[in-house]
Amino acid sequence: MGRRSFNRMLWGGAAVASLSKAGRGSPAASQAGSQLRVDGEWLNKTLQQLSRFGRNDLGGVSRVAYSPEDVQGREYVQGLMKDAGLDTSIDAAGNLVGRRSGGRSGLAPLLTGSHIDTVPEGGNYDGIVGSLAAIEAARTLNKNNLSLDHPLEVIIFANEEGGQAGARALSGRLMPEDLDRLSHSGMTLREGIAVIGGDPRRLDEVRRLPGQVFAYLELHVEQGPVLYSEGIDIGVVEGIVGIHRWMVTVQGFANHAGTTPMDRRQDALLAAARFIDAVQKAVTGVEGRQVGTVGWIEASPGAPNVVPGRVRFTLEMRDLDWDKIDRLFVQLEQTASQIGQQTGTEFTFEEIYNNPPRLTDSKIQQLISQSARDLGLSRQSMPSGAGHDAQSISHIAPVGMIFVPSRDGISHSGREFTSPQDVTNGANLLLHSLMALDRAAL
């Protein structure tokens, strides 16, 4: 059966089966659970209703963390949590937490969720799909009187787009010096956390230690073109790529553009251009899904009649294989030395950012893949080229991630879109993966 036809079959209203009052482990309960489905109509309706908070003229949403629009959106989502039967609270980092008790005492909670804050002039799907799908999964369990063994916590993380502030606090990685950093709202993190109901003086209370979280599962839109272009329902995320970033300086000699012969120039911009072309060739010259980018450049003195004497630009490379990034960088350093000799310039590299990759748990990957197979959804293993809250939580617990398609791979834009069918498919897979994960031994 083709992807789109199966999507239509899954698309629909409320759960198709009611659970009996039999015990959770009984055949009757197990069979009912396998037939359980989310209410896709409710989910997609709330997705559109949430877009009211921060809607902009570009067709998207500007709901940056700590803004009035963020506060309004969080109030709306907290109401949805309560209606889903969750006990809600706001922790000291400003994370919105909805908790549902488990069937067995003494077990660490199973976490799921994402974020609802956006970049300026962002879209209505990045983070939001995973957040509302997590609430709908809890709502579906509640409607059908089905308890997991583990407590279930739905977490709407604060300020993901500003560096995963809420998730970093949960994993103990939000440092005191971070609190004075400005957010997109213009407030410091310290000020913003207080605005949304947190208490930056008590961040130590938010931290969870390894063993205090059973596992974390996050649904997210892909934000890239692979699933959509290839007609695949689900991406099973292998890990979140590492990011290594350098500031590259090319030192030449500034001189008069009209009187300096071409063969006597030490043109820093010419050298930089040759290097940028070499980045493309090096990164595409080896097998794999690594990416390399020069995203910012500055030439000095920046006059049309002066040979550029100094150029600065960024070099960024991303991949799940950290050793591969190191090998590519060594290759590019050698290339820079050769270009410098040819052009009479000198290259220097300053590391400005280093965030190693975080792999998802292999058992959770298998569990997601099996649940997708049981639901009849096509799937593909893939890396995440963007950062997510799961990246921070992976420091304290096993994590898994589910991707659903993004139309044309567009994200952080008013044109960001994931079809109602794909949203529903992802939520169904999240629900069934949570139920399977609850029974798993990690």
C-alpha positions in Angstrom: 0.0 0.0 0.0 1.4 3.4 -0.9 2.4 6.0 1.7 -0.4 8.5 0.9 -3.2 5.9 0.8 -2.1 4.5 4.1 -1.9 8.0 5.6 -5.6 8.4 4.6 -6.4 5.2 6.3 -4.8 6.3 9.6 -6.3 9.8 9.3 -9.5 10.1 11.3 -11.1 10.8 14.6 -10.9 9.4 18.0 -9.3 6.2 19.1 -10.8 3.2 17.4 -10.9 0.9 20.4 -11.8 1.2 24.1 -9.8 -0.7 26.6 -11.5 -3.1 28.9 -11.1 -2.9 32.6 -8.8 -5.9 32.5 -5.3 -5.6 33.9 -2.7 -3.9 31.8 -0.8 -7.1 31.1 -3.9 -9.1 30.2 -4.6 -10.3 26.6 -7.7 -8.1 26.4 -5.8 -4.9 27.4 -2.9 -5.8 25.1 -5.1 -6.3 22.1 -7.0 -3.1 22.8 -3.8 -1.2 23.2 -2.6 -2.4 19.8 -5.7 -0.9 18.2 -5.4 2.4 20.0 -5.2 5.5 17.8 -4.9 9.2 18.5 -7.6 11.7 17.6 -6.0 13.3 14.5 -8.7 15.8 14.1 -8.3 17.2 17.6 -4.6 17.3 17.3 -4.5 19.2 14.0 -7.2 21.6 15.2 -5.2 22.5 18.3 -2.1 22.9 16.1 -3.9 25.6 14.2 -5.4 27.2 17.4 -1.9 27.5 18.9 -0.8 29.4 15.8 -3.0 32.3 16.9 -0.4 33.3 19.5 2.2 35.2 17.6 0.8 34.9 14.1 2.6 37.2 11.7 1.9 38.7 8.2 4.2 36.2 6.6 1.9 33.2 7.3 4.0 31.9 10.1 4.5 32.5 13.8 6.8 34.8 15.9 6.5 33.3 19.3 10.0 33.8 20.7 10.8 32.5 24.2 9.7 34.7 27.1 7.6 37.1 24.9 4.0 37.9 25.6 3.0 35.5 22.8 5.0 32.7 24.4 3.3 33.4 27.7 -0.1 33.2 26.0 0.8 30.1 24.1 2.0 28.3 27.2 -1.2 29.2 29.0 -3.2 27.6 26.2 -1.0 24.5 26.2 -1.2 24.2 29.9 -5.0 24.1 29.6 -4.7 21.3 27.0 -2.5 19.4 29.4 -5.0 19.7 32.2 -7.8 18.6 29.9 -5.7 15.5 29.0 -5.7 14.5 32.7 -2.2 15.6 33.4 -1.1 17.3 36.7 0.7 20.4 35.6 3.4 22.5 37.1 6.2 24.9 36.0 9.6 24.1 37.2 12.3 26.6 38.2 13.7 26.7 34.6 10.3 27.6 33.2 9.6 24.1 31.7 5.9 23.3 31.6 5.5 19.8 33.0 2.4 17.6 32.9 2.6 14.3 34.9 0.5 11.2 34.8 1.1 8.5 37.5 2.3 5.1 36.6 0.9 1.7 37.5 4.0 0.6 39.4 5.6 2.5 42.3 9.3 3.3 42.4 9.9 3.5 38.6 11.6 6.5 37.0 9.4 8.6 34.7 9.2 8.2 30.9 9.5 11.7 29.3 8.1 13.0 26.1 7.6 16.4 24.6 9.3 19.2 22.7 9.0 23.0 22.6 6.5 25.7 21.4 8.8 28.7 21.2 9.8 29.7 17.7 12.5 31.7 16.0 11.6 35.2 14.9 9.3 34.9 11.8 9.2 31.1 12.3 6.7 28.4 11.4 3.9 26.5 13.2 5.4 23.0 13.2 8.9 23.0 14.4 8.7 21.7 18.0 4.9 22.3 18.2 4.0 19.0 16.5 6.0 17.0 19.0 4.6 19.0 21.9 0.9 18.7 21.0 1.4 15.1 19.9 2.8 14.3 23.3 -0.3 15.8 25.0 -2.6 13.9 22.6 -0.8 10.6 23.4 -1.4 11.3 27.1 -5.0 12.3 26.4 -5.6 9.1 24.4 -4.3 7.0 27.3 -6.4 8.9 29.7 -9.6 8.6 27.6 -9.1 4.8 27.3 -8.2 4.4 31.0 -4.9 2.9 30.2 -1.9 3.3 32.6 1.7 2.8 31.8 3.9 1.1 34.4 6.2 4.2 34.4 4.9 7.6 35.3 4.5 9.7 32.1 5.8 13.3 32.0 5.0 15.5 29.1 7.5 18.4 29.0 7.2 21.6 27.0 10.8 22.8 27.3 11.4 26.5 27.7 13.5 28.4 25.2 14.7 25.6 22.9 15.4 28.0 20.1 17.7 30.1 22.3 20.0 27.2 23.0 17.9 24.5 24.7 17.8 26.4 27.9 15.1 24.4 29.6 16.4 21.0 28.5 20.0 22.0 29.5 18.7 22.9 33.0 17.0 19.5 33.3 20.3 17.8 32.4 22.3 20.1 34.7 24.1 21.9 31.8 22.6 25.4 32.2 25.4 27.3 33.8 25.0 30.4 36.1 26.9 32.5 33.5 24.3 31.6 30.9 21.6 33.4 32.8 22.9 36.8 31.7 22.8 36.0 28.0 20.2 37.8 26.0 17.4 35.9 24.4 15.5 36.7 21.2 12.9 38.6 23.3 15.6 41.1 24.4 15.4 39.8 28.0 18.2 37.9 29.7 17.5 34.3 30.4 17.4 35.2 34.1 14.6 37.8 33.4 12.8 35.5 30.9 12.7 32.5 33.2 11.0 34.6 35.8 8.4 36.0 33.3 7.2 32.5 32.4 6.8 31.4 36.0 10.3 29.9 36.8 12.8 30.9 39.4 16.4 31.2 38.2 17.6 31.1 41.8 16.5 27.5 42.2 17.8 25.9 39.0 19.6 23.2 41.0 16.1 21.8 41.9 15.4 21.2 38.2 18.4 19.0 37.5 17.7 15.3 37.0 20.6 12.8 37.6 21.3 9.7 35.5 18.8 7.1 36.6 16.1 9.6 37.5 14.7 9.5 34.0 13.9 6.2 32.4 14.0 7.4 28.8 13.0 10.4 26.6 11.1 10.2 23.3 10.6 13.2 21.0 8.6 13.6 17.9 9.7 16.4 15.5 9.3 17.5 12.0 12.3 16.7 9.9 13.1 20.3 8.9 14.8 18.8 5.8 13.7 17.4 2.4 14.6 13.7 2.6 11.3 12.1 3.9 9.1 14.4 1.8 11.0 14.0 -1.5 11.3 10.3 -1.1 7.7 9.7 0.0 8.7 8.1 3.3 6.4 8.3 6.3 8.9 8.2 9.2 12.5 9.0 10.0 14.0 6.9 12.8 16.7 9.3 14.1 20.1 7.7 14.6 21.6 10.7 16.4 22.0 14.4 16.4 25.0 15.5 14.4 28.0 17.1 16.0 28.9 20.7 15.0 32.4 22.0 14.8 32.9 25.6 13.9 36.0 27.8 13.2 36.7 31.4 12.5 39.1 31.5 9.6 41.4 34.5 9.0 43.2 35.0 5.7 46.0 37.7 6.0 47.2 39.2 2.8 48.2 42.8 1.9 45.9 45.7 1.1 47.0 47.7 -1.8 45.8 50.0 -4.6 43.5 48.1 -7.0 44.5 50.2 -10.0 48.3 50.2 -9.6 49.0 46.8 -8.2 49.7 44.3 -11.0 47.8 41.0 -10.8 50.9 38.9 -10.4 52.1 41.0 -7.4 48.9 40.9 -5.4 48.5 39.3 -2.0 44.7 39.1 -2.4 43.1 37.7 0.8 39.7 37.5 -0.8 41.0 35.5 -3.8 42.6 33.1 -1.4 39.4 32.8 0.7 37.4 32.1 -2.5 39.7 29.3 -3.5 39.4 27.8 0.0 35.6 28.1 0.1 35.5 26.1 -3.2 37.8 23.6 -1.6 35.4 23.1 1.3 32.7 22.1 -1.1 35.0 19.6 -2.9 36.4 18.1 0.3 33.0 17.6 2.0 31.4 16.1 -1.1 34.5 14.1 -2.0 33.9 11.4 0.6 31.0 9.1 1.1 28.5 10.0 3.8 25.9 12.6 4.9 28.4 15.2 6.3 27.8 18.8 5.4 30.2 21.8 5.4 29.2 25.5 5.2 30.8 28.9 5.0 28.0 31.1 6.2 29.6 34.4 7.1 32.4 36.4 5.5 33.9 39.8 5.9 36.5 41.5 3.7 38.7 44.4 4.8 39.1 47.2 4.2 36.0 46.6 2.0 36.5 49.3 -0.6 36.0 48.8 -4.3 39.4 50.3 -5.2 41.5 48.3 -2.7 42.8 44.8 -3.0 41.4 43.0 0.1 44.2 42.6 2.7 42.3 40.6 5.3 39.3 38.3 5.1 37.5 36.5 8.0 34.9 33.8 7.5 33.3 31.0 9.4 33.8 27.3 8.6 31.2 24.8 10.0 31.1 21.1 9.5 28.4 18.6 10.8 28.2 14.8 10.9 27.5 11.9 13.3 31.0 10.7 12.7 33.3 13.0 14.7 36.5 11.4 13.5 35.4 12.1 9.9 35.1 15.8 10.7 38.6 15.8 12.2 40.0 14.1 9.0 38.3 16.6 6.8 39.6 19.5 8.8 43.2 18.3 8.6 42.7 18.0 4.8 41.4 21.5 4.6 44.3 22.9 6.7 46.7 21.3 4.2 44.7 22.9 1.4 44.8 26.3 3.1 48.6 26.0 3.3 48.9 25.3 -0.4 46.6 28.2 -1.3 48.6 30.5 1.0 51.8 29.6 -0.8 50.2 30.2 -4.2 48.7 33.6 -3.2 51.2 35.0 -0.8 48.7 34.9 2.1 48.5 33.2 5.5 45.6 31.2 7.0 44.8 30.9 10.7 42.0 28.8 12.2 40.4 29.6 15.6 37.9 27.1 17.0 34.8 28.9 18.1 32.3 26.1 18.7 32.6 22.4 19.4 29.5 20.3 20.2 30.1 16.6 19.6 27.3 14.3 18.2 24.8 12.7 20.5 23.6 9.3 19.4 20.1 8.0 20.1 19.7 4.7 22.0 19.9 1.7 19.6 17.2 -0.3 21.4 14.8 2.7 21.2 15.6 3.0 17.5 14.6 -0.6 17.0 11.5 -0.2 19.1 10.4 2.8 17.0 11.1 1.0 13.8 9.1 -2.1 15.0 6.2 0.1 16.1 6.2 1.9 12.7 6.2 -1.5 11.0 3.2 -2.6 13.1 1.4 0.5 12.1 2.2 0.0 8.4 4.3 3.1 8.1 7.4 3.3 5.9 10.5 4.3 7.7 14.2 5.2 7.1 17.1 5.6 9.5 18.6 9.1 9.3 20.6 11.7 11.3 19.3 14.9 12.6 21.2 17.9 11.1 19.6 20.3 13.6 19.8 20.4 17.4 16.9 19.3 19.6 16.0 19.1 23.3 16.8 15.4 23.0 20.4 16.4 22.5 20.6 17.8 26.1 18.5 15.0 27.7 20.8 12.4 26.2 23.4 13.3 28.8 21.2 11.8 31.6 18.9 9.2 29.9 18.5 7.1 26.8 16.7 9.1 24.1 14.9 8.4 20.8 13.5 10.6 18.1 10.9 10.3 15.4 10.8 12.5 12.3 7.8 13.2 10.1 8.1 14.9 6.7 8.4 18.6 6.1 7.0 19.8 2.8 9.9 20.8 0.5 12.2 20.6 3.5 11.3 24.2 4.5 11.7 25.2 8.2 12.0 28.3 10.3 9.7 30.0 7.8 6.0 30.8 7.4 6.0 28.3 4.6 6.9 25.5 7.0 4.2 22.7 6.6 3.6 19.1 7.6 0.4 17.6 6.4 -2.4 16.6 8.9 -1.9 13.0 7.8 1.8 13.0 8.6 1.1 14.8 11.9 -1.4 12.1 12.8 0.9 9.3 11.7 3.7 10.7 13.8 1.5 11.0 16.9 0.2 7.4 16.5 3.8 6.2 16.3 4.7 8.3 19.3 1.9 6.8 21.3 2.7 3.2 20.4 6.4 3.7 20.8 5.8 5.1 24.3 3.7 2.0 25.2 6.4 -0.3 23.8 9.1 1.6 25.6 7.2 1.4 28.9 7.6 -2.4 28.6 11.2 -2.4 27.4 14.4 -3.2 29.3 17.0 -0.6 28.4 
